[in-house]
Amino acid sequence: MPKDPLHTKLCDMLGIEFPIVAFTHCKDVVAAVVNAGAFAVLGEAMHKPDEIAADIKWIRDKVDGKPFGIDLVLPASAPPAGALKELEKEIPESHRQFANEIKKKHNVPEPKGEQALHQWGGLNQEMARAQLDVVLEERVPVFTSGLGNPAFILEAAHSRGIKVFGLIGKTRQAAREIEDGVDAIIAQGTDAAGHTGPVGTFSIVPEVAAIAGDTPIIAAGGVTTGQHLAAALCLGASGVWTGTLWLACRESDSDMIIKEKLIAATSDDTVYSRSVSGMPMRTLKCPWTTEWAAPDAPKTLSAPYQMLLSSDYIQAANDHRREDLMFEAAGQGVSFVTSMKPAKQIVIDLVEEALDTFDRLTSESPVATG
């Protein structure tokens, strides 16, 4: 009997049926994907430690012992600690003025309530350490580092039976993390949503696979169809990391305005910009990203200062549900997100499309004559 092309060493490592990893900020999506036979990772960078602990308990109650992951960001550039007001004082007046000009030009209102984005997990290392402590205490099956090298946590994680995945955008980063002993590498191309590097998915994945040895490689960046899944496996990956795909699913808690924008979007509607966080990030285009790309715009600040500068705009856009201002991290595969399907159906469609792709590639074709 021929080998199942979708049964990979990632499946064996995690005890999952399908080599699909869903990255999401919504715990309902995590439960739905895990219960459909795939794997899911909950992004918790913007949550407080007690909120993370509560989310972990909720997921465990829903998935009946099946594995899942928690993702945090570990940016080396974040300050050790610091009050918000002290950090804000370091933002140059020229940048404040430019941000205010954008708000005035586009009639951006003031945020309604507490600016939760100011509590972003990457804002200081003290918060990140407290978040990590929860992951270790809870012995989450998998920890993924969405930003930053997780080498320093490997010993503590492995001693508790926690697997550690590192997300990279350059081959030299992968080489370091493989040598350090991470359990899997997420090789992310510039096609991806959110913080991502400059190298395309079709280049970074085989480069990393060539040096990975027995370490499973998970392909990320623009993956939204079963054809993408099949292609990733052909490039040497053991699975795919998907994010944009789940934002518009039925279980997602994304604002309906964002879901509709994603469904209507094409790859041309995404932009690669430092204007949101100070680090390269792919999102849907919006007035904020467009204005910072103008020739007369000041150079964006480093993290976390650019995030502090952009947070009023983001919070106001969301609070007032201003469709013209709102945006979301989205990869270039967004063109294939065309409806609000249940998460389970998305998993089924990915699997069936991938198997159909392999069938077409391996089926006998008639020999041309004449």
Sequence and secondary structure as in RCSB ss.txt:
>XXXX:A:sequence
MPKDPLHTKLCDMLGIEFPIVAFTHCKDVVAAVVNAGAFAVLGEAMHKPDEIAADIKWIRDKVDGKPFGIDLVLP
ASAPPAGALKELEKEIPESHRQFANEIKKKHNVPEPKGEQALHQWGGLNQEMARAQLDVVLEERVPVFTSGLGNP
AFILEAAHSRGIKVFGLIGKTRQAAREIEDGVDAIIAQGTDAAGHTGPVGTFSIVPEVAAIAGDTPIIAAGGVTT
GQHLAAALCLGASGVWTGTLWLACRESDSDMIIKEKLIAATSDDTVYSRSVSGMPMRTLKCPWTTEWAAPDAPKT
LSAPYQMLLSSDYIQAANDHRREDLMFEAAGQGVSFVTSMKPAKQIVIDLVEEALDTFDRLTSESPVATG
>XXXX:A:secstr
    TT  HHHHHHT SS EEEEES HHHHHHHHHTTSEEEEE TTS HHHHHHHHHHHHHHHTT   EEEEE  
TTS SS  HHHHHTTS HHHHHHHHHHHHHTT    SS  GGGG GGG HHHHHHHHHHHHHHT SEEEEEES  
GGGHHHHHHTT EEEEEESSHHHHHHHHHHT SEEEEE TTSSEE  SS HHHHHHHHHHH TTS EEEESS  S
HHHHHHHHHTT SEEEE HHHHTSTT  S HHHHHHHHH  GGGEEEESTTTSS EEEE  HHHHHHTSTTS   
  TTHHHHHHHHHHHHHHHTT TTT   B  GGGGG  S   HHHHHHHHHHHHHHHHHHHHS       
